[in-house]
């Protein structure tokens, strides 16, 4: 996003369509070895950012069942889905779980734009 809130494309051009931001965060104590929802999408996501602020390995699923991304402590992943003609459909739950040792601090944060 530029200073005016417009989404910037890979070519550097600003789009004129409105962008809606969604923010999801889940504290370490709420994470388990089963997937729990961090962000329930309210629209068709075109961009997703994930940040593991915990002290444990976190696995994120973008479809509710498949291990999509493994994030080590401190990892950050940014997915520009629209650039590749992809998206995450509305009403999809983006979920996370820990792998190995349970986290004792921090949170997992997933942000989406549509």
N, C-alpha and C positions, 0 to 999 in steps of 0.2 A: 504494500500500500504506500502511496506517496503521501505528502503532507496534507493533501486535500481529502484523503480517504479513498482515492481511486485505486483500483487494482492495476498494477503494472505488469504487462505481458513480458515474455522473454525477449522480445525485440525492443523493450524499453518504452513502448507506447502505453498510455493510460487508457483504460476502458472507461466508458461512460455509464455502464450499467451499475445499479446499486449493488453493494456487497453487504451481506449480512454475516456477522461474526458470531460464532458459538464457542463457549469456553467450558471445558469440563476438567475437573480436578478431583482426585481421590487420594486421601491421606493414607499413609503406610498401614495404619491399623485396620483399614477396611479392605486391604488386599489379602487374597487367599490363594490357594493352589487351583481354584476354579475361577473361570472368567467372571468378572463383575463389571457392570456398566460404568464407564467414565463419562461418555458423551452419547446422548440419544439425539440423533440428527433431526433437525426441524425442517430441512430442505435438502436438495441434491448438492452434496459437498463437491466442490471443485478443487479445494486445497485443504490439506491436513498437516498440522504440526504436532509432533509428539515429543515430550521432554520427560526423561526419567530423572526426577530429583530425589529418588530414594537411594539407599545404600545397598540395594539388591538388584539382581537381574530381573527385568520385567518383560513379559511377553504380551504383545498387543495383537488382538484380532480385529480385522476390519469387516468381518462378515459373521461373527458370532460363534465360529467353530474352528476355523483354520488358524494356526499360529502364523500370523502375517509378518511380525517384526519382533526381534529380540533386542532389547535395549539394555546395555550395561549401565551401571550407575553413572549419571552425568551425560548420557547419550542424548542427542537431539536429532530428529529426523523430520525433514520437510518434504512433503509430497505435492507436487504441482500436477494434479490429476488432469485438469483441463488441457494442459499443454500436450498431453498424450491422448486426448480424446476420451478420457475415462472419467468416472465419477463414482461417488458412493450414494446410493439411493436414499431418499427421505425415509425416516422411521427406522433406520439401521442403528443398532447399538454398537458403538465402538467400545470394546472391553479390554480389560487387562487382568493379569494374574502374575504372581511371582514364581520364579523357578529357583529351586535350591533352597537356600536359607531365607527365611522371612525377613523383610525389611524392618528396621527399628527406627527409621527416621525418614522424613521427606514425604513426597507425593509424586504421583504420575499426573501429568497434565496433557490433555489432548484438546487442541483448538481446531475448529473447522470454519471454512468460508464458503458461502453459497450465494 
